[in-house]
């Protein structure tokens, strides 16, 4: 059974940084596209960034130049380095594992709160 466990969220002042981690257990991690999504209160869940098994990355326009997604296949872990955080980045951040057969798995989410 695939399990995704996120960590690294918290409260930070505007302009600060956080690094999120997501450990993927139970899947063929190195073949999966991994992603981070976020959901603010009352809003839909939106894409933040994805990284393919070949390390191709994609970012939402709102985070380009501030966030960096990376992965470690040796550790079955995907990271999201978030710099220059803004209050509008406040949301619950979810890790996603998209398998080669199209199956999606989600973590439980980690709260990121950016104060102004």
N, C-alpha and C positions, 0 to 999 in steps of 0.2 A: 504494500500500500504506500502510495506517495504521500509524503508529508513535507510541508514547507514551513519553516520556522523563521520569522523575522525578528530582528533586534536592532537597537540603535536609535530608536525614536526618543523624543523628549521635548523639553522646552528650551528655546534658544531665542536670543534677541535678534532683531533684524540686523543683517550683515554678518551673522555668525554662520557656523558650519556644523553639519552633522554627517555621519556616515552610517547608512543602513546596511545591514547584512541579511542574507536569506540563505539558510542551509536547506538543500534539497536532498531528501533521503527517499530511496525506493524507486527512483526513476533512472533512466539511462541519461544522466544529466548532460553528458558531453555532447549528445545529439540534439538536445532541446534548445529552443529559443526561450530565453528568460526575459522577464520584463518586470517593470515596476509601474504600478498604477496608483492613482490617489482619488479619494472621494471626500469632498468637503460636505459639511452638513447641508442637507437639502438639495444637493447636486448629484449628478450622475458620476459614475466612476470613469475617470479619464486616463488615457495613456500618458505616462511620464517618459519612459525610455525602454527600449528593448535592445537585446544583444543576441545575435545568432550564434550557432555552434562555430561559425567561422569568424566570429568577433566583429561582424558588421553591426554597427549601432544606428539607432534611430531615436530622435528626441522630439518631444513636443516643443513648439516654437517658444513657449513661455519659459522653458528651462535651458535652452541652448546657451552655451557659454558659461553656465553656472553649475550644472549638474554633469556628472560623469558616471556612466555605468561600466562595470567591468565584471569579469568572472574568473574563477579559479576552478578548472575542471578537476584538479588534484584534490581540492577541498569540497567539491560539490556546492560551491557558494557563489552567489551573485551579490555584488555590492552596488550601492548608489552613494557616491560622494556628492554632497550638496553644499555648495558654497554661496556666499552672498544671499543668504535666505531672506525672503520677504514675507510680510504678514499673509499675503495671498497664497503662499505655499502651505499654509496651515491646512492639514487634512489627515485622514487615516491613509497610510501608504500600504499597499498590498503587493506582495510578490506573486508572480505568475510563472508557471512552467508550462510551456506549450510543446507537447510531444510530437514526434515525427508522424504519428497516426492521427493528429488533430485533437488529441485529448488535452484539456486544460485543467490545471490544478492551481489552487489558490492558498495562500497563507491566511492567517487569522487577522493580519493587519497590525500596524504599529503607528501610534499617534505621533504626529509632528506638529508642534505648536510654535509659531514664530510671533513674538511680541514686538510691538512697534516702539 
